[in-house]
Amino acid sequence: MAGYNSIMIRIREIIDPELRKKIVAKLAERRGCSAGAIPDWFELDDADYVDLLNDMKEEDPELDPRYDPRM
């Protein structure tokens, strides 16, 4: 596709420490390694990042923006 630049997200660029930890854990699970084996400089393209977030959302309903604990 001409002119398409995939956005890359480095693990260290994820500001929320809890989210970063969850992303690393999920990525390690997918790759069959320990979370410690995933370096901070590891890059995910935008599609992989969204896939990880969607997988996490399915496992933890509180990550769904429509989640309301009052209901």
Backbone torsions as a table, in degrees:
resi	resn	phi	psi	omega
1	MET	NA	119.6	-177.1
2	ALA	-70.5	133.0	175.8
3	GLY	81.1	5.2	-179.2
4	TYR	-91.6	123.3	176.2
5	ASN	-116.2	119.8	178.6
6	SER	-76.3	134.9	178.0
7	ILE	-80.2	132.4	178.4
8	MET	-108.8	137.3	180.0
9	ILE	-118.7	120.6	176.0
10	ARG	-86.0	145.5	179.3
11	ILE	-54.4	-43.5	-177.7
12	ARG	-66.7	-14.2	179.8
13	GLU	-85.6	-6.9	177.0
14	ILE	-80.2	112.1	-171.1
15	ILE	-71.3	-43.0	-177.6
16	ASP	-70.6	114.9	-176.4
17	PRO	-62.7	-34.9	178.9
18	GLU	-67.8	-43.4	178.6
19	LEU	-64.5	-42.5	178.3
20	ARG	-57.9	-44.7	-179.2
21	LYS	-63.4	-41.4	179.5
22	LYS	-67.1	-40.9	179.1
23	ILE	-62.8	-45.6	179.9
24	VAL	-62.2	-42.9	-180.0
25	ALA	-63.0	-44.0	-179.4
26	LYS	-67.0	-40.4	178.4
27	LEU	-64.3	-42.7	178.5
28	ALA	-62.8	-40.7	177.6
29	GLU	-60.1	-44.4	179.7
30	ARG	-64.6	-37.0	-176.4
31	ARG	-87.8	-8.0	178.7
32	GLY	72.2	38.2	179.3
33	CYS	-138.1	179.0	178.2
34	SER	-83.3	158.1	179.1
35	ALA	-62.5	-31.3	178.7
36	GLY	-66.0	-18.0	179.9
37	ALA	-83.2	-8.4	179.6
38	ILE	-92.8	112.9	-177.6
39	PRO	-76.0	156.6	178.9
40	ASP	-62.1	-27.5	-178.2
41	TRP	-83.5	-1.9	-179.1
42	PHE	-57.0	135.3	-177.9
43	GLU	-110.2	138.6	173.6
44	LEU	-116.7	138.7	172.1
45	ASP	-79.6	168.0	-173.3
46	ASP	-60.0	-34.6	-179.6
47	ALA	-68.6	-42.2	178.3
48	ASP	-64.7	-39.9	179.6
49	TYR	-62.4	-44.3	179.0
50	VAL	-65.6	-39.7	176.9
51	ASP	-59.8	-43.7	178.3
52	LEU	-63.1	-43.7	179.1
53	LEU	-62.8	-41.2	179.0
54	ASN	-65.1	-41.2	176.7
55	ASP	-61.2	-42.4	179.9
56	MET	-66.8	-37.1	-179.8
57	LYS	-64.6	-37.1	178.8
58	GLU	-66.0	-33.4	-178.5
59	GLU	-83.8	-27.8	-175.7
60	ASP	-131.4	99.8	-175.6
61	PRO	-61.5	-20.2	179.5
62	GLU	-68.6	-17.8	177.2
63	LEU	-79.5	-13.6	178.2
64	ASP	-75.6	123.6	-178.2
65	PRO	-60.4	-18.4	178.1
66	ARG	-86.0	-5.0	-179.1
67	TYR	-65.7	128.9	177.1
68	ASP	-130.7	110.9	-176.1
69	PRO	-66.0	-12.7	179.0
70	ARG	-76.1	-13.0	-177.6
71	MET	-101.5	NA	NA
